[in-house]
């Protein structure tokens, strides 16, 4: 991974997609190290994280992760997930954040030089094409090392740079088998039973040192 030190960069993280990609490769993401890695490589303007939440749950297992990210340099974009019953009578959760992500990318493209998209969703191909016409470089982070591949071929072809997530494992990954709780799947977790909130604390993302906020919020 190589960026120019003065290059203005923004990260756009499709939370559910990144979770599934990392798990397919056998590790979890350490979001503290992820943010620090990019802050060291370039001029990091903003790091957006997108996920849906069920607002009426007494306790959501993803809420501690969302709160931690919000306090530690990430710009959180959330919306209420919708619960519905399919034709077979099964309860389903719908929490697509594609529109929110696309709008933010288009707005930020006026202020940055390089977009890093953490997603393999082929629906973003046209979005990438649109910002490329504005002169913005686009790196897509996903993987072709899993079975099946987690990135749509058309998205990989459209990107200026494709970065396989496995290449970042040593720098931003942590083992799923760690004693610390794994961050829940932002969508799958909505159906899970509540967990003990004490399992999630400020030490969750390891390291004993304080975490410097690298987000340049106004």
N, C-alpha and C positions, 0 to 999 in steps of 0.2 A: 504494500500500500504506500503510495507516494503522492503527497500534495505539496503545492508551493506554500511556503510559510505565510505569505501575505494574501493567499487566495481566500476569498470570502465563501464560506461553505455553510450549508444548512443540512441537517439530518432529518429525514422523514421516516419514522418507524411505524410500520403496520404491526401493532403489538401481537395480535393473534398469529399472523403469518410468520413473524420472526421466532416466536415461541415454537411453532410447529417445525420450522426449519432447523433450529438448534437441537430440538429433541430428536429429529430424524438423524442427526449427526452424533447423537449420544452425549450432549452436554447442555448446560444451561448458560445463559448470558449473565455476566457480571456487569451490570449497567454503570456502576461507578468507574470501572476500568474502561468500559467502552467510551464514555464521555471524555475521560482523561486522554485516551489514545488519540482521538481526533483533535482535542484541544492542543495537543503537543505538535500535531502535524500541520495545522493550518490555522487560519483565522476563523474560528467557529462562531458563527453568528447566532444560531439557534438550533436546538434539538427538539423536534416535535415527536410526541408519542401518542398514538391513537388507539383507543379501546372503548368498548361499549360496557355499560354497567346496568344492572337491574337496581333501580333506585328504591324500590319498595321492600327490598330484603332487609331484615333486621341486621344482618351482618353479611357482607360480601367478602369472600376469600381473596378477591383481588384488590380490595380497598387499601390494605397496608402497602402493597406495591405501588399503587397509584399515588398515595400520599407521599411515600418515600421519594419517588421520582419527581413529584411536584416541588418538594423542598430541596432537591439536590440537582438543580440545573436543567431539568427537562421542562418543556412547555407541554402540558397535558391537554389533550383534546378528547373529551368524552361526550357521550350522549346516552340516554336511556336505551337499553336493549328492549326489544319487543318480544313478548312471549305469545305464541299462538299454537293452535292444535291442528295437526295435519289431517289428511283424509282418513288415515288409519287410527286416529284418535290419540296419537302420540304428541306430547308437548314438545315444542321446538323453540329455540331461542334465535332471534335474528338480530345481529348487531353489526351491520356493514358500515364501515367508516370511509369508503372510497371517495364519496363526494366531498367530505370534509378535508381529506388529505389533498385531493385535486385542487380545491379552491385555495388552500394555503400554499401549495406549490406555485400556482399561477401568480398569486400575490407576492410571494417572496422572490420570484424570479426577476423582479425589477431591482432587487437589492443585493443579489448574490451572484457569484460566478460559477459555482459548482454545487449541484444537488446530489446528495447520497440517499438513495431510496432503499430501505430495507423491506423488500417484498419481492415475491416471485409471481405476483398476480398479473396475468396477461392483459387485464383490463386497463392497466396503466400505460400500455404502449403508446396510445395516442397522446396521453398527457406528456410523456417524455418527448415525443416528436414536437409537440407544441412549444415546450420550453427550449428545446434545441434550436428552434427557429429564432428565438430571442437571443441566441448566442451563449446559452448556459450549458455547461458540460454536465453530463449525468452519469453517475456511477450507480449501478444496481448491485445490491448485496443479497445473494441467495445461495443456492447450491445445486450442482449437478451430480454430487457425490452420493446422494441418497437414492434409494429405490422405492418408488420412482423419483425422478428429478423433481425438485421443488420449484423450479422456475419455468415459466412458459417460454417456449423457444422464440416467439415473436418479441417478447420483452428483452430477452438476452441479445437478440440481433439489433434491436433499436438502441440499446444503451451504448454510450461512448466507451464505457469501461464496465466489464463484468468482474466482480470480486466474489470469489467463492467463500462463503462464510467459514469453511473449514480452515482457510488460510489465516483466520483471525483467532482460531481456537486457543492458541498458546497465549494470546494477549488479552482476550476478553472472555474466555470460557472458564467455567468451573464444573467440576464433576457433578452429575446428577445424584451420585451416591453420597455427596457431602452430608454431614450431620445437619447442616443448616437447611431449613425448608426450601424447596424449590419454588420459584415464582410460578403461580398457577397460570394455566392457559387462559388468556383474557376472555375467551368465549366459553370454553368447556367448563371453566370453573363456576360459571353462573348456575350450573345445575348441581354442583357438588354441595355436600353438607358443610355447614360453617366449621371453621377451624379455630383453634385457640389463638386469639389475637396476640397473646404474649409471645408466640413463636416468631413474630415479626417485630424487630426492633431496629434501632438505628445502626446496630452492628451487623445487620443481616447481610449486607453486601461486603462483608469481611473488611480487613485492615483495621488496625487500632487507631490509625491517624484520622484526624478530622478531614472531611471532604470539602475542598474548596469549590465554591459555586462558580462554574465557568460560564454560566449563562449571562449574557449582557442585557438583561431585561432593562427596560426603561424605568 
